Amino acid sequence: MKAVQVSGYGGPEVLKIKEIPKPTPKSNEILIKIEATSITAASTMMRMGKPKFGRLFLGLRKPKVKTPGTDLAGIIEAIGSEVVNFKIGDQIMAETGLNCGAYAKYICLPSDAVIVHRPTNISPEEATGIIDGASTTLAFFTDQTTIKRDQRILINGASGSIGTAAVQIAKEMGGEVTGICSTKNKALVQDLGADYVLDYTKNEFLKSKKKYDVIFDTVGKLSYFKSKKHLKSNGVFLTPVMTFSTLILLIFVSPFSKNKLKFAATGLRKEELQIRDLIRVRDFLASEKLKTVIDRVYPLEKIQEAHSYVDSGRKKGNVIVIP
Ligand SMILES: NC(=O)c1ccc[n+]([C@@H]2O[C@H](COP(=O)([O-])OP(=O)(O)OC[C@H]3O[C@@H](n4cnc5c(N)ncnc54)[C@H](OP(=O)(O)O)[C@@H]3O)[C@@H](O)[C@H]2O)c1
């Protein structure tokens, strides 16, 4: 079967398509024919081995796993003798985390991994595309803070993968939502349900006087210090982006401030929490409370081009690859 393989960290050129043996499921595993996978910003960071301390988990000198890719939607082609929760022909969506393996025609996963049935009204592209943004958002909105009805929620990077999911989920949870994006993406963010849209190219957020209960800086571009004056007392600042300065703030500043800064590496949490969030994503999709924004779809052969596009930092929502 065709699969992407890497032998080191680097730019998109490290992604090579190779012929490798099709896997066979062990007794507790399912064999999935992958119909679509997504190129997340996180998977491009994993390709580069950045930030460098991430290599403690990914592999110090080179990636521990050869086939990258963490999100997928597909159909079950075979099951091991002990599998009871899935059957051949089931349509599923799954997140593989650090085990990766999604940039391939097939993958074997343990039947108790982060896998859920895919709603019948959702395409493989829509299913894989939403996993990263929506699961990350739900993790932050459940475990790092709790969104309450009528709270004011600010989503920075509202046109990205996490941002497009976060705008919709915050709205669904009853929040009053303000999205920050560039001029060209204002209509998109409005269509997703944002009550207000601010343009970052015109510095509209920093110029405004409004205060929020939650600021979710999905792209790690806001300053915690500059944003603090826009937080209500006890308001929280959430970020999924770990940088050296975030680390310093988390250790030395946030614990002593009434406006907490919170970070989580959601893909490193216990599988039971990741399954909980993926079930909620599935249910949101099934009831059409969440839609996947798809920017571009590439064939597997153009994996390097797909990664280069995601590297640009300009994608709207999600980028999909069809193996
Ligand atoms: N901690 C975790 O568990 C976790 C999980 C998943 C992802 N992440 C990380 O979260 C980050 C975001 O991921 P993502 O997939 O949502 O990103 P993404 O989709 O690649 O973000 C791209 C979007 O960001 C917008 N953007 C760029 N600069 C901006 C700025 N200064 N202000 C506001 N918007 C801006 C772009 O719009 P324009 O083109 O208009 O600028 C574009 O639409 C990544 O660093 C990723 O590694 C962390």
The ligand as an SDF file (V2000), in Angstrom:
LIG
                    3D

 48 52  0  0  0  0  0  0  0  0999 V2000
   -2.1390   22.4920   22.5600 N   0  0  0  0  0  0  0  0  0  0  0  0
   -2.8070   21.6600   21.7860 C   0  0  0  0  0  0  0  0  0  0  0  0
   -3.3120   20.6360   22.2440 O   0  0  0  0  0  0  0  0  0  0  0  0
   -2.9590   21.9610   20.3170 C   0  0  0  0  0  0  0  0  0  0  0  0
   -3.8370   21.2000   19.5310 C   0  0  0  0  0  0  0  0  0  0  0  0
   -3.9860   21.5390   18.1840 C   0  0  0  0  0  0  0  0  0  0  0  0
   -3.2600   22.6120   17.6440 C   0  0  0  0  0  0  0  0  0  0  0  0
   -2.3990   23.3060   18.4340 N   0  0  0  0  0  0  0  0  0  0  0  0
   -1.6550   24.4710   17.9320 C   0  0  0  0  0  0  0  0  0  0  0  0
   -2.6100   25.5290   17.7880 O   0  0  0  0  0  0  0  0  0  0  0  0
   -2.1630   26.4490   16.8190 C   0  0  0  0  0  0  0  0  0  0  0  0
   -3.3040   26.8000   15.9070 C   0  0  0  0  0  0  0  0  0  0  0  0
   -3.6770   25.6930   15.1370 O   0  0  0  0  0  0  0  0  0  0  0  0
   -4.7150   25.8580   13.9360 P   0  0  0  0  0  0  0  0  0  0  0  0
   -4.6910   24.5550   13.2020 O   0  0  0  0  0  0  0  0  0  0  0  0
   -5.9990   26.3620   14.4210 O   0  0  0  0  0  0  0  0  0  0  0  0
   -3.9920   26.9920   13.0580 O   0  0  0  0  0  0  0  0  0  0  0  0
   -4.2100   27.3300   11.5360 P   0  0  0  0  0  0  0  0  0  0  0  0
   -5.5170   26.7920   11.0710 O   0  0  0  0  0  0  0  0  0  0  0  0
   -3.0080   26.9480   10.7520 O   0  0  0  0  0  0  0  0  0  0  0  0
   -4.2580   28.9340   11.6100 O   0  0  0  0  0  0  0  0  0  0  0  0
   -4.3130   29.6230   10.4240 C   0  0  0  0  0  0  0  0  0  0  0  0
   -5.2320   30.8150   10.5640 C   0  0  0  0  0  0  0  0  0  0  0  0
   -4.6850   31.7460   11.5010 O   0  0  0  0  0  0  0  0  0  0  0  0
   -4.9790   33.0610   11.0570 C   0  0  0  0  0  0  0  0  0  0  0  0
   -3.9990   33.9890   11.5840 N   0  0  0  0  0  0  0  0  0  0  0  0
   -2.6840   34.0960   11.2500 C   0  0  0  0  0  0  0  0  0  0  0  0
   -2.1080   35.1090   11.9280 N   0  0  0  0  0  0  0  0  0  0  0  0
   -3.0710   35.6570   12.7120 C   0  0  0  0  0  0  0  0  0  0  0  0
   -3.0800   36.7120   13.6440 C   0  0  0  0  0  0  0  0  0  0  0  0
   -1.9900   37.4550   13.9100 N   0  0  0  0  0  0  0  0  0  0  0  0
   -4.2330   36.9860   14.2860 N   0  0  0  0  0  0  0  0  0  0  0  0
   -5.3530   36.2730   14.0410 C   0  0  0  0  0  0  0  0  0  0  0  0
   -5.4110   35.2710   13.1390 N   0  0  0  0  0  0  0  0  0  0  0  0
   -4.2760   34.9500   12.4940 C   0  0  0  0  0  0  0  0  0  0  0  0
   -4.8920   32.9510    9.5550 C   0  0  0  0  0  0  0  0  0  0  0  0
   -5.7090   33.9460    8.9560 O   0  0  0  0  0  0  0  0  0  0  0  0
   -5.0720   35.0190    7.9200 P   0  0  0  0  0  0  0  0  0  0  0  0
   -4.5780   34.2400    6.7270 O   0  0  0  0  0  0  0  0  0  0  0  0
   -6.2140   35.9030    7.6040 O   0  0  0  0  0  0  0  0  0  0  0  0
   -3.9650   35.7040    8.6670 O   0  0  0  0  0  0  0  0  0  0  0  0
   -5.4020   31.5370    9.2500 C   0  0  0  0  0  0  0  0  0  0  0  0
   -6.7730   31.5050    8.8730 O   0  0  0  0  0  0  0  0  0  0  0  0
   -0.9670   25.7780   16.1260 C   0  0  0  0  0  0  0  0  0  0  0  0
    0.2130   26.3660   16.6550 O   0  0  0  0  0  0  0  0  0  0  0  0
   -1.0730   24.3320   16.5420 C   0  0  0  0  0  0  0  0  0  0  0  0
    0.2000   23.6870   16.5820 O   0  0  0  0  0  0  0  0  0  0  0  0
   -2.2320   22.9930   19.7570 C   0  0  0  0  0  0  0  0  0  0  0  0
  1  2  1  0
  2  3  2  0
  2  4  1  0
  4  5  1  0
  4 48  2  0
  5  6  2  0
  6  7  1  0
  7  8  2  0
  8  9  1  0
  8 48  1  0
  9 10  1  0
  9 46  1  0
 10 11  1  0
 11 12  1  0
 11 44  1  0
 12 13  1  0
 13 14  1  0
 14 15  2  0
 14 16  1  0
 14 17  1  0
 17 18  1  0
 18 19  2  0
 18 20  1  0
 18 21  1  0
 21 22  1  0
 22 23  1  0
 23 24  1  0
 23 42  1  0
 24 25  1  0
 25 26  1  0
 25 36  1  0
 26 27  1  0
 26 35  1  0
 27 28  2  0
 28 29  1  0
 29 30  1  0
 29 35  2  0
 30 31  1  0
 30 32  2  0
 32 33  1  0
 33 34  2  0
 34 35  1  0
 36 37  1  0
 36 42  1  0
 37 38  1  0
 38 39  2  0
 38 40  1  0
 38 41  1  0
 42 43  1  0
 44 45  1  0
 44 46  1  0
 46 47  1  0
M  CHG  2   8   1  16  -1
M  END
$$$$
